[in-house]
Amino acid sequence: MMNQFINEVEVRKAIEQLHGDDELFEVRVINSTFKKPISGYFKDADTMLKKFNSIRLDGSNVYITLNQIDEALFSRVQSENFVMGATSTGDTNVVGYRWLFIDLDPVRATGVSSTDDELKAAFDLARQVAEHLRNLGFEEPVKGMSGNGAHLLYRVQLANNEENEGLIERCLKALSMLFDNDQVKVDTSNYNPSRVCKLYGTIAQKGKSTKTRPFRFSRIYGDARECKVTDKGYLEKLAAELPSEQIKPERGNNYRPNDFDIESWMDKYGIRYTAKEWNGGTKYVLDECPFDSNHKAPDSMVTKSATGAIGFKCLHNSCAHYKWQDLRIKFEPDAYNISDDEIRITEGYLRHNKEREEELAKRQNVKVTESEPLFLNAAMISEMNTDEAEYIQTGIRIIDKRMKGLERGCVSVVSGLRGAAKSTILSEIILNTIQRGGTSICYSGELSSQRFMKWMYMQAAGKAYTRPYELYEGYFCPEEVKPNIDKWMGDLMWLYNNHYGNNFFKIGECLRSEITKRKADLCIVDNLMALDLTTFDMDKYEAQTKFVWELKDIAESCNVHIIFVAHPRKAMGFLRLDDISGSGNIANIVDYAFIIHRNNADFQRLTKQMFGWKDDAEVYTGTNVIEVCKDRDNGNQDLFIPLWYEKETKRLLNDPNENIVYSWEKLPVDTDEWEIPFD
């Protein structure tokens, strides 16, 4: 009789993977004909399976606790037995969260099983959810089928407290907001610690089993024991996608936030949408993303919660950082009183200067004719035809917000002590340029082409693909991943062959030719000291200055942004702009100057002396710091930006939980693991 309702192999697999050896769990049997649920506490599958012989399972659905429960519950009356009406596990009996449980359930009439098409729709949505979470930085989940819907289980390690319960609740509501559709919903009630899940290996029995709506066995896919713990910070990133603040009184709404009409606002600016009810509020699915028209419905949305909080979200990685305030500013640049709040400037207005009309180019490549006046007044200047400035996005969030990125036709210098991560920063900027479809031309005088690509491969791969060495500390990019990265890079990155020598005149000619041929957006020269400047009939510092002027000419004539590396003249102390190799002319010639620092004891000691920073200064939270020393157009200087080194990828992150996903990556779906067994 028991085999009709239970697959013992799958039950044993589920218990072993979800709870391991000798860990207490509760199994609960619910049947509409029973007055009360049947409950039992066990520490192994064998004992539990034997006790199933004593209870009625036809018409029953069987569930198991997911999280770690108090061992004292093993002394309850239903210890190693099934008892009807016994006290079951409550929220206060849970020690901590082991799993983030995501249940994607097809929309259907109450009390009936799913059709094959409905179940397939749940699995299709599960793939989308898993890809989104992976892009946020989540570890891989264990997958399951309840018999009627799809499950995703992410291993977590959270104490049972009010804060973490609220975090799990917001995570589920955020997923509901992002992914609910007319066919499948995310169950937002699975946030409490004592929540039970279908005991995989038991049959799901809802209503009557028919040909179109059959009973199916639940099942777990993959191996939960191999699931890595997803750090709490990534859960907080997911939860932050849920709008949590009401509109505040401000100039943009005449200081009457309740009067703000989101639908009229979108109609005014021609934003087409489809309105749907969502969690007591409204979700407006946009026909296309306002920041990238290639992102079609249902990938972008505006939401208004029951509390009045308004949010914006696009599911594509390139638009993932945009919030409601960003969308508002795109159409109404003066919507917020930005002059009173530096944080708002950083997080809102300046983030989208790249999406607004760029300021008129200050540099004009116009040939002088005899008819032109020697001096110009304001009206003459205003009548001149100018092109909009174009910018390269670096991927360093604050630089792209505060400075709009790096302007084409300009030159940047990067400096820092040995080991400060100068080359690391540059390779990330190259990858970010490739991600946006731009072309980079590179010279690396100190690194062989193989070593140059070794770092690029690791940074492009991301932590989902890099692997640790078995015999010593460190990580590498597997060989099977590299061809996909090569294909993605294609003709968008070209590296000078060092076998042709390092004479600057020769390299300069090659760079100019290749930049013109490839219509390059970015050129990297790493570094000044690796070039042979002896051709210049002058001393070293004068030659270096001449070198920078040559780069300046290439940048302007080829409309490319050039970044070159210059080592500091001294190798100790706290570096300043004047310490960069060459004469002071280098700092005067370049348009942008950056220094990369390692956040070590010397850096903290010297910056405290120089700037009076306190121990809890935000800049000290990172592992590395990039300092903006010069920004010709915007006037930024002494701007220190903390970054976080990730050893698995050799990336420098904008925040400790950032997970950059380059477009070569696709969610690695094992067809067998996602196969739906319609038995």
HELIX and SHEET records of a PDB file:
HELIX    1   1 MET A    2  GLN A    4  5                                   3    
HELIX    2   2 GLU A    8  HIS A   19  1                                  12    
HELIX    3   3 ALA A   45  LYS A   51  1                                   7    
HELIX    4   4 PHE A   52  SER A   54  5                                   3    
HELIX    5   5 GLU A   71  SER A   75  5                                   5    
HELIX    6   6 ASP A   91  ASN A   93  5                                   3    
HELIX    7   7 ASP A  116  LEU A  136  1                                  21    
HELIX    8   8 GLU A  162  PHE A  179  1                                  18    
HELIX    9   9 ALA A  224  GLU A  226  5                                   3    
HELIX   10  10 LYS A  232  ALA A  239  1                                   8    
HELIX   11  11 ARG A  251  ASN A  253  5                                   3    
HELIX   12  12 PRO A  257  ASP A  259  5                                   3    
HELIX   13  13 ILE A  262  LYS A  268  1                                   7    
HELIX   14  14 ASN A  317  CYS A  319  5                                   3    
HELIX   15  15 TRP A  324  PHE A  331  1                                   8    
HELIX   16  16 ILE A  338  ASP A  340  5                                   3    
HELIX   17  17 GLU A  342  GLU A  347  1                                   6    
HELIX   18  18 TYR A  349  HIS A  352  5                                   4    
HELIX   19  19 ALA A  378  GLU A  383  1                                   6    
HELIX   20  20 ARG A  397  ARG A  402  1                                   6    
HELIX   21  21 LYS A  422  GLN A  435  1                                  14    
HELIX   22  22 SER A  449  ALA A  461  1                                  13    
HELIX   23  23 LYS A  482  MET A  489  1                                   8    
HELIX   24  24 ASN A  498  TYR A  500  5                                   3    
HELIX   25  25 PHE A  504  ARG A  518  1                                  15    
HELIX   26  26 LEU A  528  ALA A  530  5                                   3    
HELIX   27  27 LYS A  540  CYS A  558  1                                  19    
HELIX   28  28 LEU A  577  ASP A  579  5                                   3    
HELIX   29  29 ASN A  585  ILE A  589  1                                   5    
HELIX   30  30 ALA A  601  PHE A  611  1                                  11    
HELIX   31  31 GLU A  618  THR A  621  5                                   4    
HELIX   32  32 THR A  671  TRP A  674  1                                   4    
SHEET    1   A 5 VAL A  83  MET A  84  0                                        
SHEET    2   A 5 ILE A  38  PHE A  42 -1                                        
SHEET    3   A 5 PHE A  25  ASN A  31 -1                                        
SHEET    4   A 5 SER A  60  THR A  65 -1                                        
SHEET    5   A 5 VAL A 196  LYS A 198 -1                                        
SHEET    1   B 5 GLN A  68  ILE A  69  0                                        
SHEET    2   B 5 VAL A  94  PRO A 106 -1                                        
SHEET    3   B 5 ALA A 150  ALA A 159 -1                                        
SHEET    4   B 5 VAL A 142  MET A 145 -1                                        
SHEET    5   B 5 ARG A 219  TYR A 221 -1                                        
SHEET    1   C 3 GLN A  68  ILE A  69  0                                        
SHEET    2   C 3 VAL A  94  PRO A 106 -1                                        
SHEET    3   C 3 VAL A 184  VAL A 186 -1                                        
SHEET    1   D 2 ILE A 203  ALA A 204  0                                        
SHEET    2   D 2 ARG A 216  PHE A 217 -1                                        
SHEET    1   E 4 TYR A 273  TRP A 278  0                                        
SHEET    2   E 4 GLY A 281  LEU A 286 -1                                        
SHEET    3   E 4 SER A 300  LYS A 304 -1                                        
SHEET    4   E 4 ILE A 310  CYS A 314 -1                                        
SHEET    1   F 2 GLU A 288  CYS A 289  0                                        
SHEET    2   F 2 ASP A 292  LYS A 296 -1                                        
SHEET    1   G 2 TYR A 391  ILE A 392  0                                        
SHEET    2   G 2 LEU A 406  GLU A 407 -1                                        
SHEET    1   H 9 MET A 493  LEU A 495  0                                        
SHEET    2   H 9 SER A 440  SER A 444  1                                        
SHEET    3   H 9 LEU A 522  ASP A 526  1                                        
SHEET    4   H 9 HIS A 561  VAL A 565  1                                        
SHEET    5   H 9 VAL A 411  GLY A 416  1                                        
SHEET    6   H 9 TYR A 592  ARG A 598  1                                        
SHEET    7   H 9 ASN A 624  ASP A 631 -1                                        
SHEET    8   H 9 LEU A 639  GLU A 646 -1                                        
SHEET    9   H 9 ARG A 651  LEU A 653 -1                                        
SHEET    1   I 2 ARG A 467  PRO A 468  0                                        
SHEET    2   I 2 TYR A 475  PHE A 476 -1                                        
END                                                                             
